[in-house]
């Protein structure tokens, strides 16, 4: 029989090369999927890997999709490196959007541009508050942060639904479950005319530099990573696991809330029941494909946004179901898990007598 045997030392080259191999495997499986569905595989791959890059407008839309994925994944990287498993970034994204939307709804024709800063800060605070619930339950009652953060996603969805179907519903909206369109003064500034790319992209890139400095050039970042890799050594060194828990979850929640604010006060411009778009879950894949490194996350966020846009194009132009986006995301994740397993372990043949 075949068995997995731990390698004496994992290959440093393949540790960073496995995401590229996983992508190639995903492409190969995608070709097989298109053939099984009776679709032209060349045209299918074109939807995912060429159409999102072929023009300046397409690149702009790619950046619009990549920005929230990048911001959320940066926060998750801090969490996961700290051995804190925040699976509820989607809920923190939603509550960040709700908090930012609540501030945006306060604006009127006479409000100044300062309101944009308030909208962004409200989004960050909303995401941090939602993550703090998980941190508090973990800290006080040793609740499992995976289950708590995940269940809070559904609570966040219900909070959003209550508001857009109830007190915040636009009275002039023909009974559609949505708020009124936010005043133009609350909109996140765009980088250039004719494009939906906002300053959120700049904030995301600044976040890349900030997370890199924090993780690799500060004592606090070192403490977070030691606590994740070797909790006993961290305790021996005097690093506080409680502080690491709160810092990791508040950072992750704040990043997700920021992404929610940038989305709702940027491309969307109002609150609707469709704010939950799966970015919080997709960002988990982004973080791991990027090897939990800020620079790697930039490239994986672009790749995942290509899957989002490619899925939409495949749906409209090739008649494929909307779920094709999730299929490609899942293929990439499982391919990466398989490759990472073989980086750490090797297959050995073991006779039945052994």
C-alpha positions in Angstrom: 0.0 0.0 0.0 1.0 3.6 -0.4 1.6 5.7 2.7 2.6 9.3 3.4 6.0 9.7 5.0 7.3 12.9 6.5 10.3 14.3 4.5 13.4 14.9 6.6 13.5 18.5 5.1 10.9 20.1 2.8 12.2 21.6 -0.4 12.6 25.4 0.0 12.2 25.8 -3.8 9.0 23.8 -4.0 7.6 25.5 -0.9 7.3 28.7 -3.1 6.9 26.8 -6.4 3.9 24.8 -5.3 1.4 27.6 -6.0 2.6 27.8 -9.6 2.3 24.0 -9.9 -1.2 24.2 -8.3 -2.2 26.9 -10.9 -1.0 24.6 -13.8 -3.0 21.7 -12.3 -6.0 24.0 -12.0 -5.7 25.0 -15.7 -5.4 21.3 -16.7 -8.5 20.4 -14.7 -10.3 23.4 -16.0 -9.6 22.2 -19.6 -11.1 18.8 -18.7 -14.1 20.5 -17.1 -14.8 22.5 -20.2 -14.6 19.4 -22.4 -17.0 17.5 -20.2 -19.4 20.4 -20.4 -19.2 20.5 -24.2 -17.5 23.9 -24.3 -14.5 25.0 -26.2 -11.6 24.8 -23.7 -9.5 27.4 -25.5 -12.3 29.9 -25.4 -13.0 29.0 -21.8 -9.4 29.7 -20.8 -9.5 32.9 -22.8 -12.4 34.1 -20.6 -10.4 33.5 -17.4 -6.8 34.4 -18.4 -7.0 36.8 -21.4 -10.2 38.8 -21.3 -9.5 40.4 -17.9 -6.1 41.7 -19.2 -6.8 42.7 -22.8 -7.5 46.4 -22.3 -7.0 49.3 -20.0 -10.7 49.1 -18.9 -10.4 45.4 -18.3 -7.3 45.9 -16.1 -9.2 48.6 -14.2 -12.0 46.2 -13.5 -9.5 43.6 -12.5 -8.1 46.0 -9.9 -11.6 46.8 -8.6 -12.0 43.1 -7.9 -8.5 42.6 -6.6 -8.6 45.4 -4.0 -11.0 43.9 -1.4 -9.4 40.5 -1.8 -6.0 42.0 -1.2 -7.0 44.0 1.8 -8.9 41.1 3.5 -6.1 38.6 2.7 -3.5 40.9 4.3 -5.4 40.8 7.6 -5.9 37.1 7.4 -2.2 36.6 6.8 -1.5 38.2 10.2 -4.1 36.0 11.8 -3.0 32.7 10.3 0.7 33.4 11.0 -0.4 33.9 14.6 -2.1 30.5 14.6 -5.5 32.3 15.0 -8.0 30.9 12.6 -10.4 33.6 11.6 -12.8 32.1 9.0 -15.4 34.8 9.5 -13.8 37.6 7.4 -17.0 37.6 5.3 -19.1 38.6 8.3 -16.6 41.3 9.3 -16.7 42.6 5.7 -20.5 42.8 5.8 -20.6 44.6 9.2 -17.8 47.0 8.0 -20.0 47.8 5.0 -23.1 48.3 7.2 -21.2 50.6 9.5 -19.8 52.6 6.6 -23.2 52.7 4.9 -24.8 54.0 8.1 -22.4 56.9 8.2 -22.8 57.6 4.5 -26.6 57.7 4.9 -26.1 60.7 7.3 -24.7 62.8 4.5 -26.7 65.4 2.7 -26.1 68.0 0.0 -24.2 70.3 2.4 -21.8 67.7 3.8 -18.1 68.2 3.1 -15.7 65.7 1.7 -14.4 64.9 5.2 -17.3 62.4 5.4 -15.2 60.0 3.3 -12.7 59.6 6.1 -15.6 59.0 8.6 -17.0 56.4 6.2 -13.7 54.5 6.0 -13.1 54.7 9.8 -16.6 53.5 10.5 -16.0 50.5 8.2 -12.7 49.6 10.0 -14.4 50.0 13.4 -17.3 47.8 12.3 -15.1 45.0 11.2 -13.0 45.2 14.4 -16.1 45.1 16.6 -17.4 42.0 14.8 -14.0 40.3 15.2 -13.8 41.4 18.8 -16.8 39.2 19.6 -14.8 36.2 18.5 -11.7 37.4 20.4 -13.7 37.9 23.6 -15.4 34.5 23.4 -12.1 32.8 22.7 -10.3 34.8 25.5 -13.0 34.4 28.2 -14.5 31.0 27.4 -12.0 29.3 25.2 -14.6 29.1 22.4 -13.3 27.8 19.1 -12.6 30.8 16.9 -13.2 28.9 13.7 -16.8 28.0 14.6 -17.6 31.4 16.3 -16.2 33.5 13.5 -18.0 31.3 10.9 -21.4 31.4 12.6 -21.1 35.2 13.0 -21.1 35.5 9.2 -24.7 34.4 9.1 -25.6 36.8 11.9 -24.0 39.6 9.9 -26.1 38.6 6.9 -29.2 38.8 9.0 -28.3 42.2 10.4 -27.8 43.5 6.8 -31.1 41.9 5.7 -33.0 43.5 8.6 -31.7 46.9 7.8 -32.2 46.9 4.0 -35.7 45.3 4.3 -36.6 47.4 7.2 -35.5 50.8 8.7 -32.9 51.7 6.1 -35.0 50.7 3.0 -35.3 53.5 0.4 -38.9 54.8 0.6 -38.5 55.9 -3.1 -37.0 52.6 -4.1 -40.1 50.9 -5.5 -40.0 48.4 -2.5 -36.7 47.0 -3.5 -34.6 45.9 -0.5 -31.9 48.6 -0.7 -30.9 51.9 0.8 -31.0 55.1 -1.1 -28.0 55.8 -3.3 -25.3 57.5 -1.2 -24.6 61.1 -1.8 -21.8 61.7 -4.3 -19.7 63.4 -1.5 -19.4 60.1 0.3 -18.0 58.2 -2.6 -14.4 56.9 -2.3 -12.3 59.1 -4.7 -11.3 57.4 -7.9 -7.8 57.4 -9.3 -8.8 58.4 -12.8 -11.8 59.4 -14.8 -13.5 56.7 -16.8 -12.4 54.0 -14.4 -13.9 52.5 -11.3 -10.5 52.0 -9.6 -10.5 54.0 -6.4 -7.9 55.1 -3.8 -8.7 51.8 -2.1 -6.0 50.3 -4.4 -3.5 52.7 -3.0 -4.6 51.9 0.6 -4.2 48.2 -0.3 -0.6 48.6 -1.5 0.2 50.7 1.5 -1.2 47.9 3.6 1.2 45.5 1.8 4.2 47.5 2.9 2.8 48.0 6.4 2.1 44.3 7.0 5.6 43.4 5.6 7.2 45.8 8.0 5.1 44.6 10.9 5.7 40.9 10.3 9.4 41.0 9.4 10.8 44.1 11.0 9.1 44.6 14.4 9.3 42.8 17.7 5.5 42.6 17.9 5.3 40.9 14.5 8.1 38.5 15.5 6.1 37.7 18.7 3.0 37.0 16.6 4.8 34.5 14.3 6.6 32.8 17.2 3.3 32.3 18.9 1.9 30.7 15.8 4.9 28.4 15.1 5.8 27.4 18.6 3.4 28.4 21.4 5.5 26.9 24.1 8.6 28.8 23.0 6.5 32.0 22.8 5.3 31.5 26.4 8.9 30.8 27.5 10.1 34.1 25.9 7.4 36.0 27.7 5.2 36.7 24.7 1.5 37.1 25.6 -0.8 34.7 23.8 -3.8 36.8 24.9 -2.3 39.9 23.3 -1.5 38.0 20.2 -5.1 36.7 19.9 -6.6 40.2 20.2 -4.1 41.8 17.9 -4.5 39.2 15.2 -8.3 39.3 15.2 -8.6 43.0 15.5 -6.2 43.5 12.6 -8.0 41.0 10.5 -11.4 42.3 11.3 -10.3 45.9 10.7 -8.9 44.9 7.3 -12.1 43.1 6.3 -14.2 46.1 7.5 -12.0 48.5 5.5 -12.7 46.3 2.4 -16.4 46.5 3.1 -16.3 50.3 3.4 -14.3 50.6 0.2 -16.8 48.3 -1.6 -20.0 49.9 -0.4 -18.9 53.5 -0.8 -17.0 52.8 -4.0 -18.3 50.6 -6.8 -21.7 49.8 -5.2 -22.8 53.1 -3.7 -25.6 51.8 -1.5 -26.4 48.9 0.8 -28.2 45.9 -0.8 -28.7 42.2 0.3 -26.0 41.3 -2.2 -23.1 43.0 -0.4 -22.0 39.5 0.8 -20.1 38.4 -2.3 -17.8 35.7 -1.0 -14.7 38.0 -0.8 -14.1 37.0 2.8 -14.0 33.3 2.0 -12.1 33.7 -1.3 -9.5 35.8 0.6 -8.6 32.7 2.6 -7.5 31.1 -0.6 -5.7 34.3 -1.7 -3.8 34.3 1.6 -2.6 30.7 1.3 -1.8 30.9 -2.5 0.3 34.0 -1.6 2.1 31.9 1.1 0.9 34.3 3.8 3.4 36.8 2.5 2.3 40.3 1.7 4.0 40.4 -1.7 2.8 37.0 -2.7 -0.8 38.0 -1.7 -0.7 40.8 -4.3 -0.2 38.3 -7.1 -2.7 35.8 -5.7 -5.3 38.6 -5.3 -4.9 39.4 -9.0 -5.3 35.8 -9.9 -8.4 35.3 -7.8 -10.0 38.4 -9.3 -9.3 37.0 -12.8 -11.4 34.0 -11.7 -14.2 36.3 -10.6 -14.2 38.2 -13.9 -13.7 35.0 -16.0 -16.6 33.3 -14.2 -18.9 36.3 -15.0 -17.8 36.3 -18.7 -18.1 32.5 -19.0 -21.6 32.8 -17.6 -22.7 35.5 -20.0 -20.8 34.5 -23.2 -20.7 30.7 -22.9 -23.8 29.9 -21.0 -22.0 28.3 -18.0 -23.5 28.5 -14.5 -22.5 31.2 -12.1 -20.9 28.5 -9.9 -18.1 28.2 -12.3 -16.2 30.8 -10.4 -16.4 28.8 -7.2 -15.4 25.7 -9.0 -12.1 27.3 -10.2 -11.5 28.7 -6.7 -12.0 25.2 -5.2 -9.8 23.5 -7.8 -7.0 26.0 -7.0 -7.4 25.4 -3.3 -7.4 21.6 -3.5 -4.6 21.6 -6.0 -2.5 23.8 -3.6 -3.3 21.5 -0.6 -2.3 18.5 -2.6 1.0 20.1 -3.7 1.8 21.3 -0.2 1.1 17.9 1.2 3.7 16.4 -1.3 6.2 19.1 -0.4 6.0 18.1 3.3 5.5 14.3 2.7 6.5 11.7 0.2 4.7 8.7 -1.0 6.3 5.4 0.0 5.2 1.9 -1.0 4.7 -0.4 2.0 4.2 -4.1 1.6 1.1 -5.6 3.2 3.3 -7.6 5.6 4.8 -4.5 7.1 
